[in-house]
Amino acid sequence: MTAERAHGGVRPVVRRLPETLVNRIAAGEVVERPASALKELVENSLDAGARRVDVVLRDGGRTLIQVSDDGHGLDPDTLSLAVERHATSKLPDDDLTHISTLGFRGEALPSIGAVSRLSITSRAAGAPAAWRIRVEGGAVGSPEPAALSAGTRVEVRDLFYATPARLKFLKIPRTEQSHALEILQRLAMAAPSVGFTLSDGTRTLLSLEGAQGDLFEVRLARLGAVLGRDFAADALAIDAERQGYRLTGYAGLPTLHRRTSAHQYLFVNGRPVRDRLLLGAVRGAYMDFVASDRHPMLALFLELPAEEVDVNVHPAKTEVRFRDAGLVRGLIVGALKHALAEAGHRASASVGAATLGAFRPDGLRPHTGHAAPAWNTTRWTPPPSAGLAEAQAAWQAPSTDRLGQTLDFGAAPAARVENGPTDPVAERHPLGAARAQIHGTYIVAQTEDGLVIVDQHAAHERLVYERMKDALAAGGVKSQALLLPEVVELEEAAVDRLVQRADEFAELGLVLEAFGQGAVVVREVPALLGKTDTAALVRDLADDLAEVGDAHALKDRLADVCGTMACHGSVRAGRRLGGDEMNALLRQMEATPHSGQCNHGRPTYVELKLTDIERLFGRR
């Protein structure tokens, strides 16, 4: 078959594409949506030394993206050069291994100008006047005098008007605006000394003031402004260094987690990235503390020599490649695990705040000592009539016998109260002294300045889990032989999975072997588990193995396997505990790292301060 017939009778011709078409093709890589253009423009502002960046978006950036800054500005000759392809001021030489700026490709401005109506107005520092240059659909105009006091203002109008096909793929303005807001927030986290604003032309969507001072204090204030007060209250400071690589930032407690990893903000030399290596290191560090479908909140900043990282592996510069990936991963995992260990039994403070919010009824008013109208959110309810008030008072009054003595019916059936004398010494412990157990599940302890409510099953699950880890690290978990070996019937595939890992289970204190077709016999169980439902434990472990697969050793999936065992070996909800048992559990929690959350990232206790409780009843 000839070339003419293969191509429909037309001989292919190699030709040079026109410059405007080349720029539009490049724009397809660099400018995916309005947020992509905004990212490039704000990065230019930061590279220009701006201390304030103001952004205006209209229609989600479709009709207008305006970025104004107070950076050092450009003269007219530099303006003309800036809109040419591969022209940049950010590479002093041709060495791509020492990149210290956010932008360096020299593609952003010509690419944006190729698919929009671009206008750049700038006044160089010390210059007597400002200049403006326009680029419309790739056609570049000449610089002309303009009015601007200082810095640079870039306006991008009618984005993608020159490429209607790309315009059709944009989402609704609100969605595009949310993407732009996220981009600006990420850049703002990396530059806490710079002020940022974002407006849609009628209202302010984001307003962040720049601050000076201690890096950690300034950064935490900026992270709190972006991520919320809960993060600022529950964040652990990270500061670690290894072989010239430094990791700083803040990591949330394990009880502060979200459904996706969107709230994990990672930066490399000030550049926001979404890198698989970094995300994997974070997951590995939190493996023991957060369920596999939950993701902790954090913001980490990695600083390393420019030659140790390649930032030129992705057109949008969101992925990087490290020369020593193992060092980076070890630094992140080690720093996070150390910070979590230092936190001890601390749990998220926002858990207590959420509890108070659940307690607080609508319309709560301070107690004045006088009768007050009962308010709710929709209407005013008048006070009861005199007859009804008397009946209500009589119903609420304590019961008395024939001699007028008050009758004591004791505690409610679902609560067990410790009636012994209070122990001031025990109350000085962080988790206080146990005073009651309610619903056979929750321990109520009194502290010097409040009370603590403990989920006994979740707390003991963490304690057993940590003991199993320590025992395994010391050479193996001690086992306890069953007086009567237990036979557990399973599917043949599940039996095969368990028997293949029998040696690894033996290191964890669980000794089992095949018992005919479709069954295993369990001869020994981990001594730490005490009395447990062996059949249920084995079935759950078989399910865990189905998810782990054959490629991973059980030790590599310690969190899954030991977590399953710990859950079966912990104090079950519904079990009644005596005062000594409850206090012993509290003391063990205080001495055990990470006891503020169970193996699934849920809090094991809630702390309420006395002042907060008093506010609930209008005493403050």
DRENDODO-323152 format. One record per residue (C-alpha): z, x, y; residue in one letter. Coordinates in steps of 0.001 Angstrom, whole numbers, padded with zeros to 6 digits, always signed. Layout:
// DRENDODO-323152
ZXYA ...
END
This chain:
// DRENDODO-323152
+000000+000000+000000M -000973+001480+003398T +001293+001724+006419A -000883-000821+008247E -000414-003472+005502R +003277-002656+005102A +003894-003514+008737H +001686-006552+009018G -001386-004573+009985G +000305-002845+012962V +000859+000908+012913R +004434+001782+014098P +004537+003813+017274V +007401+006059+018335V +008162+005561+022012R +010911+006386+024484R +012997+003380+025483L +013307+002591+029190P +016551+003698+030833E +017677+000139+031587T +017314-000839+027916L +019170+002293+026808V +022051+001360+029099N +022144-002182+027738R +022275-000889+024175I +025128+001442+025176A +026860-001470+026851A +026874-003276+023534G +029126-000522+022156E +031331+000014+025192V +031517-003465+026743V +032196-005956+023984E +033853-008564+026222R +035417-008762+029724P +038610-007128+028450A +036571-004089+027339S +035109-003655+030816A +038562-004101+032352L +039987-001410+030075K +037374+001125+031187E +037890+000353+034873L +041687+000509+034760V +041547+003769+032821E +039371+005165+035619N +042020+004092+038133S +044789+005796+036185L +042727+008968+035812D +042236+008875+039599A +046004+009133+040111G +046534+005535+041211A +050111+004382+041826R +049104+000733+042000R +046343-001233+040259V +045505-004831+041210D +043219-006908+038993V +041539-010253+039685V +039757-012171+036900L +037801-015374+037370R +036627-017504+034447D +038279-015007+032095G +036202-012189+033627G +032837-013884+033133R +032126-014422+036849T +034358-011721+038367L +036374-008687+037350I +037858-006924+040355Q +039966-003763+040043V +041503-002225+043153S +043544+000973+043185D +045023+003502+045587D +043668+006557+043767G +041964+009547+045347H +038579+007798+045803G +034968+009033+045796L +032561+010330+048418D +028998+008895+048673P +027343+011687+046671D +029856+011281+043849T +029345+007500+043913L +025650+007954+043170S +026414+010343+040334L +029153+008151+038850A +026739+005368+037879V +024434+007725+035985E +024764+007992+032213R +026930+010796+030856H +028132+011822+034301A +031887+012309+034473T +034514+014120+036506S +036959+014179+033602K +035600+017120+031639L +035949+020286+033748P +033965+022137+031096D +032010+021261+027947D +034986+021563+025612D +035598+018236+023807L +038700+019603+022086T +040820+019616+025267H +040565+016059+026573I +043474+015187+028858S +042110+012024+030502T +041678+008452+029309L +037966+008262+030039G +035552+011110+029442F +032274+009806+027968R +030573+008930+031269G +029167+005706+029796E +031390+002980+031214A +030051+002444+034746L +026301+002633+033943P +026824+000472+030860S +028700-002181+032848I +026104-001998+035632G +023318-002532+033089A +024618-005988+032086V +026171-007243+035351S +026125-007085+039114R +028323-004074+039802L +029685-003031+043167S +031844+000059+043762I +033530+000597+047122T +035513+003791+047560S +037060+005967+050230R +037879+009530+049372A +041242+010888+050467A +040971+012141+054067G +037452+010711+054518A +036696+008928+057838P +035008+005936+056163A +034385+004177+052874A +031091+003800+051002W +029663+001222+048626R +027061+001420+045894I +025538-001499+043963R +024040-001658+040493V +022319-004890+039412E +021030-005203+035871G +020665-001430+035706G +018880-001075+039055A +020864+001378+041196V +020962+001029+044971G +021744+003635+047621S +025247+004241+049016P +025983+002342+052234E +028941+002329+054653P +031692-000180+053852A +035210-001167+054871A +038156-000031+052725L +041404+001581+053820S +041930+003806+050769A +041248+004180+047057G +038568+002313+045138T +037600-001302+044546R +035240-002155+041684V +033731-005643+041383E +031887-006770+038269V +030150-010118+038801R +028233-012271+036333D +029003-010113+033327L +026261-010213+030656F +023870-012155+032905Y +021261-009552+031978A +021964-010041+028246T +022212-013831+027704P +022583-013393+023928A +025876-011541+024405R +027017-014146+026943L +026782-016881+024297K +029340-015115+022120F +032111-015105+024732L +035078-017363+024051K +036509-019918+026451I +037892-018440+029714P +041528-018814+028627R +040915-016789+025453T +039063-014030+027314E +041842-013983+029896Q +044468-013516+027196S +042547-010530+025781H +042365-008995+029249A +046082-009574+029805L +046890-007798+026541E +044740-004809+027517I +046458-004524+030891L +049909-004823+029328Q +049169-001982+026903R +047990+000278+029709L +051019-000692+031793A +053388+000332+028984M +051878+003812+028985A +052200+004156+032779A +055608+002765+033831P +055432+004580+037165S +052333+002589+038170V +052510-000955+039545G +050154-003575+038064F +049180-007108+039032T +046804-009564+037387L +045592-012734+039069S +043021-015399+038258D +042338-015921+041945G +044854-018727+042383T +048009-017603+040573R +049612-014362+039467T +049615-013839+035711L +051292-010433+035639L +053324-008515+038192S +054912-005185+037308L +056432-002830+039851E +056157+000902+039333G +059410+002824+039056A +060607+006406+039228Q +063514+008056+037454G +064559+008875+033918D +061604+008405+031572L +063546+006463+028939F +065161+004130+031466E +061916+003488+033318V +060008+002977+030084R +062595+000572+028662L +062512-001453+031874A +058719-001685+031659R +058798-002601+027954L +061428-005245+028657G +059273-006708+031429A +056274-006923+029097V +057844-007697+025708L +060847-009682+026911G +064587-009207+027274R +065154-009612+023534D +063244-006407+022880F +065098-004507+025604A +068447-005636+024167A +067593-004882+020536D +065546-001686+020881A +066569+001690+019492L +065624+004797+021467A +063307+007195+019606I +063138+010871+020540D +062029+013392+017904A +060041+016609+017916E +058450+018659+015170R +056185+021715+015505Q +055057+020853+019020G +054544+017128+018282Y +056922+014808+020165R +057563+011137+019441L +059383+008971+021980T +059691+005266+022652G +061672+002323+021378Y +061791+000563+018017A +063239-002886+017448G +066023-003551+014979L +064747-004841+011616P +065945-008339+012510T +063498-008330+015439L +060169-008870+013718H +057000-010941+013996R +054401-012415+011678R +051657-009918+012656T +051506-006299+013815S +050175-007340+017232A +053566-006457+018753H +053404-002850+017555Q +052225-000732+020474Y +051155+002812+019660L +050044+005486+022105F +048642+008971+021601V +048784+011234+024659N +049072+008133+026831G +046105+006395+025197R +046653+002966+023558P +045362+003080+019979V +045248+000926+016840R +045316+003613+014194D +045754+002955+010462R +047728+006126+009894L +050277+005237+012559L +050580+001617+011450L +051035+002745+007845G +053772+005171+008851A +055629+002379+010652V +055392+000136+007602R +056697+002928+005395G +059692+003538+007668A +060670-000153+007681Y +059920-000738+003991M +063600-001088+003076D +064433-003481+005880F +061620-005948+006535V +059768-008289+004182A +056203-007273+003393S +054756-010159+005431D +056784-009369+008577R +056255-006636+011148H +058881-005018+013406P +058375-004826+017169M +058104-001344+018659L +056389+000872+021210A +055917+004523+020222L +054426+007324+022281F +053123+010401+020470L +052488+013540+022516E +050714+016500+020919L +048382+019334+021967P +044932+017999+022895A +043227+020240+020347E +045294+018673+017548E +043728+015221+017934V +040132+013991+018112D +039825+010978+020425V +036039+010935+020221N +035662+009110+016899V +035200+005564+018258H +033129+004259+021196P +036062+002201+022486A +038445+005157+021965K +040923+002961+020071T +040986+005137+016942E +041875+008804+016707V +041854+011521+014061R +044669+014035+013637F +044270+017605+012479R +047582+017397+010592D +047922+013774+009527A +050834+014555+007202G +052875+016019+010040L +052268+012943+012190V +053242+010547+009419R +056361+012531+008513G +057447+012664+012152L +057123+008905+012613I +058775+007945+009325V +061617+010439+009799G +062308+009469+013419A +062349+005745+012685L +064529+006070+009585K +066989+008256+011509H +067222+005725+014341A +067732+002848+011912L +070441+004791+010094A +072203+005536+013397E +072214+001805+014168A +074607+001288+011226G +075393-002353+010600H +074092-003478+014005R +071998-006627+014021A +069800-008125+016690S +071745-009452+019676A +069100-012127+020143S +070294-013742+016903V +073590-014610+018574G +071793-015848+021676A +069592-018092+019565A +072689-019421+017811T +074296-020310+021126L +071086-021992+022180G +071167-024108+019027A +074794-025072+019667F +074297-025960+023326R +073613-029696+023671P +071381-031090+026381D +073227-032120+029479G +076333-029959+028899L +078489-029929+032013R +081575-027891+032889P +084851-029569+032040H +086667-030594+035228T +089607-032441+033718G +088305-035789+034954H +086095-038344+033333A +082440-037666+034127A +079218-039572+033515P +077408-038690+030295A +074018-037193+031091W +070990-036642+028946N +067504-035424+029712T +065982-038847+030372T +068541-041237+031785R +072132-041682+032893W +074407-043404+030413T +077243-045321+032093P +080800-044701+030939P +082109-047060+028237P +083885-050244+029193S +087681-050294+029227A +087938-052064+025853G +085455-049747+024211L +087178-046679+025650A +090519-047771+024194E +088971-048354+020793A +087279-044961+020911Q +090541-043228+021837A +092384-044971+019022A +089730-043915+016514W +089903-040271+017645Q +093713-040128+017693A +095443-038241+014840P +096734-040363+011955S +100510-040898+011722T +102916-042251+009153D +105410-045124+009636R +107807-042791+011442L +105099-041608+013851G +104738-038183+012261Q +101200-036723+012340T +099624-036527+008913L +097947-033232+007824D +095095-033815+005427F +094284-030078+005224G +090898-028458+005637A +087649-030220+004962A +086535-029951+001340P +083614-027637+002312A +085904-025128+004059A +088579-022755+002793R +090919-021516+005506V +093077-018422+005194E +096486-019592+006383N +098137-016192+006251G +099325-014386+009370P +096674-012900+011638T +096116-009178+011334D +095635-007578+014783P +094562-004319+013149V +091823-006012+011112A +090635-007905+014188E +089965-004597+015898R +087312-003798+013291H +083729-004480+014444P +083408-007453+012074L +087005-008603+012497G +089360-010296+010024A +088216-013067+007677A +089735-016416+008584R +087704-018923+006524A +084844-019524+004138Q +082669-022558+004782I +080311-024273+002340H +081027-021511-000147G +078411-019397+001627T +079522-018272+005077Y +082520-016142+006041I +084059-016779+009449V +085875-013759+010858A +087886-013411+014040Q +087449-010358+016262T +089387-009314+019341E +086852-010920+021672D +085014-013511+019582G +084025-014488+016078L +081538-013383+013435V +079741-015576+010895I +078555-013697+007784V +076046-014822+005164D +077891-013511+002099Q +074842-013457-000183H +072567-011644+002290A +075286-009145+003200A +076207-008289-000384H +072531-008035-001298E +072153-005222+001245R +075292-003490-000039L +074087-003542-003652V +070663-002360-002596Y +072031+000651-000689E +074254+001590-003659R +071278+001458-005994M +069299+003758-003704K +072179+006238-003532D +072664+006160-007297A +068967+006670-007940L +068888+009632-005568A +071909+011120-007390A +070143+011093-010743G +069893+007525-011918G +071610+004156-011867V +074403+003756-014399K +073792+001044-016954S +076085-001323-018802Q +075338-002327-022402A +075190-006054-023123L +077519-007231-025836L +074711-009437-027108L +071215-008193-026204P +069248-010930-024470E +065748-011957-025514V +063469-013083-022690V +060250-014915-023459E +057295-014117-021202L +053532-014192-021153E +051984-011359-023132E +050489-009795-019991A +053922-009767-018355A +055461-008200-021461V +052834-005459-021419D +053553-004688-017774R +057289-004399-018391L +057023-002302-021555V +054608+000163-019924Q +057226+000790-017219R +060231+000835-019602A +061057+004502-018897D +061029+003922-015149E +063205+000837-015502F +065667+002877-017571A +066176+005179-014556E +067140+002057-012615L +069673+001101-015284G +067608-001597-016984L +066897-000864-020653V +064394-003168-022354L +061797-003046-025117E +059185-005258-026724A +060463-007945-029085F +057562-009311-031030G +054757-011156-029247Q +055528-012708-025894G +059101-011462-025521A +061256-008501-024513V +064827-007725-025432V +067198-006452-022737V +069924-004157-024052R +071402-002705-020858E +071519-003784-017219V +072495-001867-014061P +076285-001706-013848A +076136-002370-010098L +074762-005857-010690L +077797-007105-012571G +077339-010514-014128K +073767-011629-013537T +071104-013942-014894D +069243-011377-016977T +066334-013646-017891A +065665-014600-014262A +065886-010944-013217L +063352-009820-015820V +060918-012605-014903R +061112-011702-011210D +060532-008031-011984L +057487-008938-014060A +056115-010857-011065D +056802-007841-008830D +054818-005602-011187L +051866-007981-011037A +051726-007411-007269E +052439-003664-007377V +049712-002899-009896G +049416+000074-012226D +048556+002633-009569A +052023+002863-008039H +055179+004288-009561A +058267+002134-009343L +060007+004792-007282K +057224+004448-004722D +057981+000726-004568R +061740+001122-004513L +062181-001541-001861A +060481-004195-004008D +062110-003410-007359V +065619-002551-006162C +065471-005427-003720G +064810-007841-006562T +067691-006388-008586M +070048-006438-005605A +069262-010082-004956C +070272-010982-008518H +073381-008796-008404G +074786-009973-005087S +077489-012533-004416V +075732-015838-004732R +075861-018589-002173A +078389-021165-003334G +080850-018691-004829R +084352-019022-003437R +085954-015831-002214L +089596-015077-001522G +090844-013518+001692G +091010-010017+000228D +087491-010340-001161E +086112-011505+002168M +087813-008720+004121N +086665-006141+001575A +083081-007332+002068L +083426-007003+005848L +084804-003467+005585R +081995-002449+003204Q +079427-003826+005636M +080887-001721+008438E +080638+001409+006302A +077126+000752+004977T +074005+001639+006927P +071530-001132+007703H +073966-003857+006636S +073070-005896+009712G +070055-007240+007871Q +069210-008071+004283C +066272-006568+002393N +063945-009195+003880H +064752-008502+007529G +067002-011529+008001R +070324-011056+009796P +073422-010859+007610T +075793-011907+010393Y +075894-013554+013795V +078372-012495+016466E +079536-014880+019187L +081618-013606+022071K +084603-015643+023206L +083175-015901+026716T +079989-017467+025321D +081963-019916+023220I +084020-020891+026266E +080823-021592+028162R +079757-023971+025395L +082838-026067+026129F +082546-025794+029897G +085558-023509+030266R +083535-020979+032270R 
END
